[in-house]
Amino acid sequence: MDLEKQAIEILKMFEGDVPYQLGYSGGKDSDVIFHLAKKSGVKFQAVHNHTTVDAPETVRYIRSRQGVEIDYPPMSMWQLIVKHKTPPTRRMRYCCEELKERSGMGKKVITGVRKSESRSRRENQGIVTLTRPDRAARKLADEELFVSTQKGGIIAMNYDNSEVHRMVESCYRTSKTLVNPILEWDDEYLWWYIRKEQIELNPLYGEGFYRIGCIGCPMAGKNRWREFARYPQYKDAYIRAFAKMLAYREACGNKDVVGWKTPEGVFDWWMEDQNMEGQVSMVIEGNVITGFREKGGV
């Protein structure tokens, strides 16, 4: 239980006069931090950023959770696809920024980020992460109380250092400060803790789902086929959005893209070709895909 004790200590240590915002997705990690925040007694408000592409079971589950506030986006996924003139991809994840990460600015946000979840998180997250550190915080980074990340933020090296604590208190209002109490938890411990504490989970976990996220997310890889087989209405919605996207691209005078003649063709490319790393790469002008180059040629 040392990891639970550490997580609770972290939550208490960085609590201020303003309540935390707890990022609640409806997945297992967010249910664990929701449980820990309540157990620690810190002041917090759980907020779910509605993505418009969550599974119906997830939407119902989140609505059933007492104490979770739902924040609705100004634009849906379907509108964002048209706006950006391209589907979201592994490298162009505008949807995360505009649907999942839009709230919490100027606050300390409790997250369920864990290093074991991805290489990027191992390299760019710490117990406390200042996403837009000011000059004073960067000075502390030079003194090795913090360390700079590849993405321009800084993370705490020694979270129980009083100077680090003061810096978090003074900086969190200018931008988002991420507090990651279960950063070091691996899958084995996480699942053991869920069983021990009898933490309620999204019912999809009981149906064999390991990942709970947006339907059709490119990061889900081949699991997307299973998702669209279960939720064909989402496939239809993406195709309708791709049709509007193609019409908007034509109205804007954008060049044709190989495989993007029909909305069904865009869907097929999105599901298959974009994952063929090393064989095909996108030619991007600004934020807009205009064509392809094959490896070794044009």
Phi, psi and chi 1 to 4 in degrees:
 res  aa     phi    psi   chi1   chi2   chi3   chi4
   1 MET       -    8.5  -63.3  -63.0  -70.3      -
   2 ASP   -61.0  -35.7  -73.2  -14.6      -      -
   3 LEU   -68.7  -36.4  -72.5  175.6      -      -
   4 GLU   -64.4  -45.1 -178.6 -158.2   51.5      -
   5 LYS   -60.2  -43.3 -179.2 -180.0  177.5 -178.6
   6 GLN   -62.5  -43.6  180.0 -167.0   59.4      -
   7 ALA   -61.3  -43.9      -      -      -      -
   8 ILE   -66.3  -39.1  -70.0  175.1      -      -
   9 GLU   -62.7  -41.5  -73.7  177.2  -10.2      -
  10 ILE   -62.1  -46.1  -70.3  167.1      -      -
  11 LEU   -60.2  -42.1  -70.3  171.0      -      -
  12 LYS   -70.5  -36.7  -70.7 -178.4  176.1  178.9
  13 MET   -64.7  -39.3 -180.0  169.6  -65.0      -
  14 PHE  -101.2   10.3  -65.9  105.0      -      -
  15 GLU   -70.0  137.1 -177.9 -175.8   18.6      -
  16 GLY  -120.9 -162.8      -      -      -      -
  17 ASP   -71.2  -31.0  -64.8  -27.7      -      -
  18 VAL   -89.9  130.5  178.6      -      -      -
  19 PRO   -58.6  147.4  -23.1   33.4      -      -
  20 TYR   -60.5  156.1  -76.3  115.4      -      -
  21 GLN  -103.9  128.3  177.5  168.9  -49.9      -
  22 LEU  -103.4  120.5 -174.3  147.6      -      -
  23 GLY   -77.6  109.9      -      -      -      -
  24 TYR  -110.9  115.5 -171.8   81.9      -      -
  25 SER  -100.5  -19.0   69.2      -      -      -
  26 GLY    93.7    3.2      -      -      -      -
  27 GLY   -94.7  175.5      -      -      -      -
  28 LYS   -62.7  -39.4   61.8 -175.8 -175.7  -57.7
  29 ASP   -64.6  -40.5  -65.2  -19.5      -      -
  30 SER   -71.3  -30.3   62.9      -      -      -
  31 ASP   -69.0  -33.1  -87.6  -43.7      -      -
  32 VAL   -68.0  -45.4  168.1      -      -      -
  33 ILE   -70.4  -29.9   59.6  170.2      -      -
  34 PHE   -62.0  -44.3 -169.4   56.3      -      -
  35 HIS   -64.3  -45.3  175.1   82.5      -      -
  36 LEU   -65.7  -39.6  -73.5  167.0      -      -
  37 ALA   -63.6  -41.6      -      -      -      -
  38 LYS   -66.7  -40.3  -70.8 -168.2  -69.7 -175.0
  39 LYS   -67.4  -32.8 -165.6  168.6 -174.3  176.1
  40 SER   -76.3  -23.7   70.3      -      -      -
  41 GLY    84.4    8.2      -      -      -      -
  42 VAL   -74.2  157.8  -60.7      -      -      -
  43 LYS   -82.3  129.6  -61.1 -176.5  -66.3  -66.4
  44 PHE  -157.4  160.8   72.6   95.7      -      -
  45 GLN  -127.2  119.1  173.1   61.0   57.8      -
  46 ALA   -80.1  129.9      -      -      -      -
  47 VAL  -129.1  128.8  176.6      -      -      -
  48 HIS  -106.1  123.2  169.9   71.5      -      -
  49 ASN   -85.5  107.5  -69.8  -42.7      -      -
  50 HIS   -66.4  125.3 -174.5   63.0      -      -
  51 THR   -94.4  -15.8   68.1      -      -      -
  52 THR    73.3   -0.5   69.8      -      -      -
  53 VAL  -130.8   21.4  -78.1      -      -      -
  54 ASP   -76.4  155.0  -78.1  -44.8      -      -
  55 ALA   -61.9  146.9      -      -      -      -
  56 PRO   -55.7  -38.5  -25.1   34.1      -      -
  57 GLU   -62.1  -38.5  -65.5   89.3  -18.1      -
  58 THR   -66.8  -42.5  -61.7      -      -      -
  59 VAL   -60.7  -45.8  173.8      -      -      -
  60 ARG   -64.9  -39.5  -71.2 -167.3  -67.2  -90.5
  61 TYR   -63.1  -45.7  176.1   66.9      -      -
  62 ILE   -62.8  -41.9  -69.7  167.7      -      -
  63 ARG   -64.3  -24.2  -71.9  173.5  177.2  169.7
  64 SER   -83.2  -12.3   73.8      -      -      -
  65 ARG   -83.2  115.1  -59.4  -67.2  -81.5  158.2
  66 GLN   -68.0  136.5  -69.5 -173.5   -7.7      -
  67 GLY    91.3    1.9      -      -      -      -
  68 VAL  -104.0  121.0  175.9      -      -      -
  69 GLU   -90.2  136.6  175.4 -175.5  -41.1      -
  70 ILE  -104.9  124.8  -59.7  176.8      -      -
  71 ASP  -106.6  120.6 -176.4   27.5      -      -
  72 TYR   -94.2  138.2  -66.6   90.8      -      -
  73 PRO   -78.9  157.1   32.8  -37.2      -      -
  74 PRO   -69.9  -26.2   21.5  -31.8      -      -
  75 MET  -132.2  140.7  -62.0 -177.0   73.2      -
  76 SER   -80.7  169.7   68.4      -      -      -
  77 MET   -55.9  -41.0  171.4   66.6   87.3      -
  78 TRP   -65.5  -36.6  -34.3  118.4      -      -
  79 GLN   -72.9  -36.1  -66.9  170.0  -44.5      -
  80 LEU   -65.5  -37.2  -71.1  174.8      -      -
  81 ILE   -59.2  -43.4  -72.2  170.6      -      -
  82 VAL   -67.7  -45.4  177.4      -      -      -
  83 LYS   -57.4  -44.0  170.4 -172.3  171.1 -177.4
  84 HIS   -87.2   -8.2  -72.2  -87.0      -      -
  85 LYS    63.0   21.6  -54.4  179.1 -171.5  176.3
  86 THR  -158.9  149.1  175.5      -      -      -
  87 PRO   -67.2  156.1  -15.1   28.5      -      -
  88 PRO   -67.6  141.3   25.3  -32.9      -      -
  89 THR  -130.8  178.4   69.5      -      -      -
  90 ARG   -58.4  -35.5  -71.5  173.2  178.4  -93.4
  91 ARG   -96.7  -15.0  -65.4 -172.6  178.1 -176.9
  92 MET  -123.7   74.5  -62.6  174.8   65.6      -
  93 ARG   -97.0   57.2  -63.9  166.2   62.9 -173.5
  94 TYR   -62.5  -26.5   56.9   78.4      -      -
  95 CYS   -63.3  -38.1   46.4      -      -      -
  96 CYS   -61.8  -45.4  -69.8      -      -      -
  97 GLU   -65.5  -41.7 -179.8  179.1   -6.2      -
  98 GLU   -90.3  -19.2  -62.2 -165.2   44.5      -
  99 LEU  -110.2  -36.3  -65.3  174.5      -      -
 100 LYS  -107.2  -24.5  -62.0  175.6   68.6  174.6
 101 GLU  -115.3   14.5  -59.5  167.0    2.7      -
 102 ARG   -77.7  -24.0   65.9 -175.6 -177.4  -82.4
 103 SER  -101.9  168.9   65.6      -      -      -
 104 GLY    94.9    4.1      -      -      -      -
 105 MET   -63.4  135.8  -60.3  -55.5  -66.6      -
 106 GLY    77.6   12.2      -      -      -      -
 107 LYS  -126.9  165.1  -62.8 -179.2  180.0  179.6
 108 LYS   -92.7  121.9  -76.7 -177.3  -76.1 -169.5
 109 VAL  -113.1  124.4  179.2      -      -      -
 110 ILE   -81.4  126.6  -56.6  171.2      -      -
 111 THR  -119.7  163.0   86.7      -      -      -
 112 GLY  -100.7   22.7      -      -      -      -
 113 VAL   -60.9  134.7  164.5      -      -      -
 114 ARG  -131.0  140.6  -66.0 -173.8  -65.0  121.0
 115 LYS   -60.9  -32.9  -75.1 -176.8  178.5  179.0
 116 SER   -69.4  -12.2   62.9      -      -      -
 117 GLU   -76.6  -31.6  -70.4  -73.0  -83.1      -
 118 SER  -164.0  157.7   74.0      -      -      -
 119 ARG   -64.1  -39.9  178.0  178.8  175.8 -179.8
 120 SER   -59.1  -40.9  175.5      -      -      -
 121 ARG   -68.3  -34.2  -70.5  174.0  174.8  179.3
 122 ARG   -63.1  -34.5  -72.8 -166.4  -65.5  -88.8
 123 GLU   -91.0  -21.4  -65.4  174.2  -11.9      -
 124 ASN  -125.7   11.2  -67.4  -70.4      -      -
 125 GLN  -129.5  148.4  -61.8  -73.0  167.9      -
 126 GLY  -135.1 -178.3      -      -      -      -
 127 ILE   -54.8  -41.1  -67.3  -64.7      -      -
 128 VAL  -128.7  129.9  174.1      -      -      -
 129 THR  -124.0  122.6  -54.4      -      -      -
 130 LEU   -95.2  114.0  -56.7 -178.0      -      -
 131 THR   -74.4  -29.8   55.9      -      -      -
 132 ARG  -135.0   73.2  -64.2 -179.1 -176.3  174.7
 133 PRO   -65.4  143.9   24.8  -34.7      -      -
 134 ASP   -86.2 -176.1   60.7   13.8      -      -
 135 ARG   -62.3  -40.2 -174.0  175.0  -60.6  174.9
 136 ALA   -64.2  -38.9      -      -      -      -
 137 ALA   -67.4  -38.3      -      -      -      -
 138 ARG   -66.4  -30.8  -69.0 -167.5 -179.6  -79.2
 139 LYS   -63.8  -41.0 -176.6  177.0 -176.9  -64.6
 140 LEU   -65.4  -32.5  -74.4 -176.2      -      -
 141 ALA   -62.2  -37.8      -      -      -      -
 142 ASP   -65.3  -27.9  -66.9  -22.4      -      -
 143 GLU   -89.0    5.7  -63.2  171.9    0.7      -
 144 GLU    69.1   22.0  -61.6 -175.0   -8.7      -
 145 LEU   -81.8  -27.6  -67.8  175.5      -      -
 146 PHE  -123.8  169.3  -72.0   87.3      -      -
 147 VAL  -133.0  140.4   61.7      -      -      -
 148 SER   -75.0  146.3  -63.0      -      -      -
 149 THR  -102.1  168.9   71.9      -      -      -
 150 GLN   -64.9  -22.9  -64.9  177.2    2.1      -
 151 LYS  -100.0   13.9  -64.2 -175.7  178.1 -179.4
 152 GLY    91.9   -1.4      -      -      -      -
 153 GLY   -92.8 -176.0      -      -      -      -
 154 ILE  -135.4  150.9   60.8  175.2      -      -
 155 ILE  -125.6  149.7   60.3  177.6      -      -
 156 ALA   -71.9  132.5      -      -      -      -
 157 MET   -88.2  -38.5  -69.0  -69.4  -72.9      -
 158 ASN  -133.1   90.4 -179.8    8.3      -      -
 159 TYR   -68.8  -16.7   68.9   85.6      -      -
 160 ASP   -92.5    5.4   59.3   -3.6      -      -
 161 ASN   -73.6  131.5 -177.1  -72.8      -      -
 162 SER   -63.7  -33.3   59.8      -      -      -
 163 GLU   -66.8  -39.5 -170.1   67.3   21.3      -
 164 VAL   -62.6  -43.2  170.7      -      -      -
 165 HIS   -59.0  -46.6 -169.1 -175.6      -      -
 166 ARG   -63.6  -37.9  -73.8 -164.1  -65.5  -87.6
 167 MET   -65.8  -40.7 -178.2   52.0   59.6      -
 168 VAL   -63.2  -42.7  170.2      -      -      -
 169 GLU   -61.7  -37.3  -69.7  -63.9  -35.0      -
 170 SER   -84.5  -21.6   64.3      -      -      -
 171 CYS  -100.2  -20.5  -72.1      -      -      -
 172 TYR   -65.2  -24.7   84.9   93.2      -      -
 173 ARG   -72.1  -26.1  -67.5 -178.6 -176.5  -83.0
 174 THR   -79.2  -21.5   61.8      -      -      -
 175 SER  -162.0 -171.5 -171.5      -      -      -
 176 LYS   -81.7  129.7 -170.6 -176.2  -60.5 -175.2
 177 THR  -111.8  124.5  -61.8      -      -      -
 178 LEU   -98.9  125.3  -51.6  179.1      -      -
 179 VAL  -108.8  119.3  179.6      -      -      -
 180 ASN  -117.1   79.7  -49.6  -51.7      -      -
 181 PRO   -70.3  -21.1   24.5  -34.0      -      -
 182 ILE  -110.9   28.1   61.2  171.4      -      -
 183 LEU   -54.2  -39.0 -173.0   72.7      -      -
 184 GLU   -91.4    2.2  -56.2  -66.3  -20.7      -
 185 TRP   -78.4  129.5  -67.8   29.1      -      -
 186 ASP   -92.3  174.4   60.1   19.9      -      -
 187 ASP   -61.4  -41.1  -71.1  -10.0      -      -
 188 GLU   -60.3  -47.3 -177.0  178.4    3.5      -
 189 TYR   -67.2  -41.1 -178.2   83.2      -      -
 190 LEU   -57.5  -48.9 -175.6   84.1      -      -
 191 TRP   -68.1  -36.1  -76.9  108.8      -      -
 192 TRP   -61.5  -43.1  173.6   84.3      -      -
 193 TYR   -66.7  -39.6 -173.6   77.4      -      -
 194 ILE   -59.8  -44.4  -71.9  169.3      -      -
 195 ARG   -67.7  -43.5  -69.3 -169.3  -65.1  -90.4
 196 LYS   -62.8  -43.7  176.4 -173.0  175.5  -61.6
 197 GLU   -87.3   -3.4  -63.5  -68.8  -56.6      -
 198 GLN    53.6   50.7  -62.3 -177.3  -22.8      -
 199 ILE   -79.1  129.2  -63.3  172.9      -      -
 200 GLU   -67.6  139.6 -178.0 -179.2    2.6      -
 201 LEU  -127.8  161.1  -66.6 -179.9      -      -
 202 ASN   -51.4  130.3 -172.1  -44.5      -      -
 203 PRO   -60.6  -18.0   20.4  -32.6      -      -
 204 LEU   -65.1  -26.7  -72.7  175.2      -      -
 205 TYR   -63.3  -32.7  -72.7  111.7      -      -
 206 GLY   -74.6   -8.3      -      -      -      -
 207 GLU  -106.6   16.2  -63.0 -174.1   36.9      -
 208 GLY    95.5    1.1      -      -      -      -
 209 PHE   -77.2  133.7  -81.4   69.9      -      -
 210 TYR   -98.9  -33.8  179.1   77.4      -      -
 211 ARG  -112.3  132.8  171.7 -168.1  169.7  -83.9
 212 ILE  -115.9  115.9  -56.1  -63.5      -      -
 213 GLY  -163.8 -164.2      -      -      -      -
 214 CYS   -65.7  136.1  -61.1      -      -      -
 215 ILE   -67.5  124.8  -57.4  -60.2      -      -
 216 GLY    90.2    4.5      -      -      -      -
 217 CYS   -57.6  126.7  175.6      -      -      -
 218 PRO   -58.9  -24.6  -24.5   34.6      -      -
 219 MET   -71.6  -12.2  -56.6  -55.7  -68.9      -
 220 ALA   -82.9   -9.2      -      -      -      -
 221 GLY    61.1 -134.8      -      -      -      -
 222 LYS   -67.9  -16.9  -65.6 -179.5  179.1  179.1
 223 ASN   -62.6  -18.0  -73.5  -30.1      -      -
 224 ARG   -63.2  -33.2  -67.7 -167.9  -66.6  165.5
 225 TRP   -61.2  -41.5  -69.7  111.2      -      -
 226 ARG   -64.6  -40.5  177.4 -172.1  177.8 -171.8
 227 GLU   -63.7  -45.1  -67.4  173.2   -7.6      -
 228 PHE   -72.0  -26.8  -75.7  129.2      -      -
 229 ALA   -67.2  -35.4      -      -      -      -
 230 ARG   -80.4  -34.1 -179.5  179.2  176.0  114.3
 231 TYR  -124.4   70.5  -51.7  107.4      -      -
 232 PRO   -62.9  -22.3   22.0  -33.7      -      -
 233 GLN   -64.9  -27.9   67.5  -87.2   27.1      -
 234 TYR   -73.8  -37.7  -80.6   84.2      -      -
 235 LYS   -59.5  -45.3  176.5 -179.0  176.7  179.9
 236 ASP   -61.5  -38.7  -65.1  -20.1      -      -
 237 ALA   -67.0  -39.5      -      -      -      -
 238 TYR   -64.0  -43.1  -85.4  110.2      -      -
 239 ILE   -63.7  -40.3  -70.2  174.1      -      -
 240 ARG   -62.1  -39.9  -71.9 -165.5  -61.6  -89.9
 241 ALA   -66.0  -38.3      -      -      -      -
 242 PHE   -65.8  -35.2  -65.3  157.3      -      -
 243 ALA   -62.9  -44.8      -      -      -      -
 244 LYS   -66.4  -36.0  -66.4  177.6 -178.0  178.6
 245 MET   -63.3  -44.8  177.1 -163.4   78.3      -
 246 LEU   -62.7  -40.8  -70.7  174.2      -      -
 247 ALA   -64.7  -39.6      -      -      -      -
 248 TYR   -68.9  -39.7 -175.7   53.5      -      -
 249 ARG   -60.8  -42.9  -76.0  177.4   59.3   84.0
 250 GLU   -64.4  -41.8 -177.5  177.5   -0.4      -
 251 ALA   -64.5  -30.1      -      -      -      -
 252 CYS   -86.5   -5.2  -67.3      -      -      -
 253 GLY    78.4   22.3      -      -      -      -
 254 ASN   -74.0  150.0  -68.2  116.3      -      -
 255 LYS   -69.9  156.0  -62.2  177.0 -177.3  178.3
 256 ASP   -68.6  151.8  -69.5  -22.0      -      -
 257 VAL  -116.9  136.3  174.8      -      -      -
 258 VAL   -56.6  128.3  175.5      -      -      -
 259 GLY    88.5   -1.0      -      -      -      -
 260 TRP  -110.0   44.4  -76.3   19.1      -      -
 261 LYS   -84.1  -32.7  -58.0  -59.5 -178.2 -175.7
 262 THR  -132.1  159.2   65.9      -      -      -
 263 PRO   -61.6  -33.4   15.8  -28.7      -      -
 264 GLU   -66.5  -36.6  -68.8   78.5   11.5      -
 265 GLY   -65.3  -38.8      -      -      -      -
 266 VAL   -62.0  -43.1  176.2      -      -      -
 267 PHE   -62.0  -44.6 -177.0   83.8      -      -
 268 ASP   -61.9  -43.0  -68.6  -19.4      -      -
 269 TRP   -61.6  -45.0  169.9   87.1      -      -
 270 TRP   -60.8  -38.0 -173.9   54.4      -      -
 271 MET   -79.8  -25.0  -67.5  -65.7  -71.6      -
 272 GLU  -123.5  -61.8  -64.8  -69.5  -13.1      -
 273 ASP   -64.9  -32.9  -68.5  -19.7      -      -
 274 GLN   -68.4  -15.1   67.6  139.8  -28.0      -
 275 ASN   -95.1    1.4  -64.7  -39.2      -      -
 276 MET   -86.1   70.0  -64.0  169.2   62.7      -
 277 GLU   -62.6  138.6  -63.8 -178.9    5.9      -
 278 GLY    88.5  -15.1      -      -      -      -
 279 GLN  -103.0  -40.7  -63.3 -177.9   37.2      -
 280 VAL  -137.8  138.0  178.6      -      -      -
 281 SER  -131.2  152.9   62.0      -      -      -
 282 MET   -85.9  141.5  -66.3  176.6  -71.9      -
 283 VAL   -96.2  118.4 -179.7      -      -      -
 284 ILE  -117.7  128.4  -57.0  175.4      -      -
 285 GLU  -108.9  109.8  -65.4  178.9    0.3      -
 286 GLY    66.1 -118.4      -      -      -      -
 287 ASN  -106.9    9.8 -120.8    4.2      -      -
 288 VAL  -116.1  129.2  179.7      -      -      -
 289 ILE   -75.6  128.1  -59.8  174.4      -      -
 290 THR  -118.2  -10.4   59.4      -      -      -
 291 GLY   172.6 -168.0      -      -      -      -
 292 PHE  -130.3  152.4  -68.9  103.1      -      -
 293 ARG  -122.0  131.8  -71.3 -164.4 -175.7  100.3
 294 GLU   -80.9  151.6  -66.5 -177.7    0.6      -
 295 LYS   -59.7  125.2 -174.0  176.6 -178.6 -178.8
 296 GLY    86.2    2.7      -      -      -      -
 297 GLY  -157.3 -167.9      -      -      -      -
 298 VAL  -120.0      -  177.2      -      -      -
